Amino acid sequence: MTYKSVNPYDGKVLKTFEELTDKQLEMALETAATCFETWRHTTFAERAAVVAKAAAIMHARVDEFARPVTLEMGKLFDEARGEVVLSADIIDYYAKNAERFLAPQHLKPSSGEAEVESTPFGVLFGVEPWNFPYYQLARFAAPNLMAGNVVMVKHAGCVPQCAIAFEKLWLEAGAPAGAYTNLFISYDQVNRVIDDPRIKGVALTGSVEAGKIVAGRAGQSLKKSTMELGGSDAFIVLEDADLDKTVKWAVWGKMNNTGQCCVAAKRFIVVEELADRFLDKFQTALAALKPGDPMDKATTLGPLSTEAALVKLLDQVKRAVAKGATLVMGGKRIDRPGAFMEPTILADIKPGDPAFREEFFGPVALFFRVKNEDEAVALANDSEFGLGGSVFTKDVARGKRVASRVDTGMMFVNHPTWTTPDLPFGGIKNSGYGRELSSMGIQEFVNKKLVRVASIDAPA
Ligand code: NAP
């Protein structure tokens, strides 16, 4: 059973869901395609009324939406509440700004008139991950619905209650049937949906492995895709950083969502003058985290999303140590029920080690000591990933210079990589291509159509 709600805090199965039959899938595709034919002709104001209502519903019922997030994938309840608010803010942002972002662009040709219109592609298909069960959906659905597209989504198997809650949200907000469709489907059916001529664009957020498969499939039928994939963000600490502030951000950047963020700080690269003191304080702060029920406010360390995720991460740490990495702290399962792992720091990882190239998706920090800024930049860039990254220094101009030298899609100075509705999000290299959020995210699946008015006679 792929779509299964299991509480990672105690391993209890909460609910299971049947996959769609091929006939049900066909009906869903047809409903979406039919819906597009009317939705595409609605005005921005009509679409904004529905989209703003969806945002208002989420804002009004934060706890109700947050509960299944905590129950299905173990996010601390306060963080789950924060995710609901962020998702609602994204939805509202596009309700308010989409018309401006997609306004016809008037060109200044040497003669006559020309403008570029933005028109919707049609039915889009998204494949989404469990780590931010609403936020990921919001940043795909909201801009595209406002652009006049309709969307179908295959969500991750472990968060089916969130998937259903998000689909219901749109119906309650007044969206027509087929504007937003949740699909409980198998990987085979995913392939068939991508191939289906009614689907005009494909977006995936997830691992590099899934990205290659889904992007490859979309490419076979020349469908545009966007890929938001994994990352191994560098967290660079220069010798002039404010140590106390930096350590606090290091803990947040590593442990937010129990380290299960594509843009979690994963590689801590510290200039040697500060390295020992940073490591000491970082270790003390991580050791103070309190495992427990993620619904309980006193808990500061939740479980991983699933037992399988825990087993995979423990094995990754074991392999890293077998290849020579030093276990500075942690590395084991916490002796209690549920998918809990000790906060972990690994050091002495060499460029030739597999761990140097891998993404550790959970409470595992890789620690590197470097001589200076140049070495920090070189190490940060020695990665197949290029999602986010951060640099900590009291000298903001220096921070910006370092940020410009790191090859990623996003760099932050004095803050770990993070997201707001109005900032573009996405990566380069194996972290994918395309952007979500901001004015850029809404441009990915619209036709930039030139309309030219000329008044010259054809050559004789
Ligand atoms: P994942 O295994 O790739 O799963 C993501 C989605 O892809 C799920 O819906 C999954 O379905 C589906 N999927 C996986 N393999 C597939 C296949 N062969 N055919 C069709 N669908 C397939 O990723 P994950 O482990 O759940 O999520 C963590 C990864 O996502 C990390 O690498 C993280 O960095 C990345 N991520 C990136 C961003 C970003 O914006 N760049 C944001 C969040 C997460 P099932 O659940 O049914 O397997």
Boltz pocket constraint, residues with backbone or C-beta under 6 A from the ligand:
constraints:
  - pocket:
      binder: B
      contacts: [[A, 2], [A, 127], [A, 128], [A, 129], [A, 130], [A, 131], [A, 154], [A, 155], [A, 156], [A, 157], [A, 158], [A, 185], [A, 186], [A, 187], [A, 190], [A, 205], [A, 206], [A, 207], [A, 208], [A, 209], [A, 210], [A, 211], [A, 213], [A, 214], [A, 227], [A, 228], [A, 229], [A, 230], [A, 231], [A, 261], [A, 262], [A, 263], [A, 359], [A, 361], [A, 387], [A, 426], [A, 427], [A, 431], [A, 432]]
      max_distance: 6.0
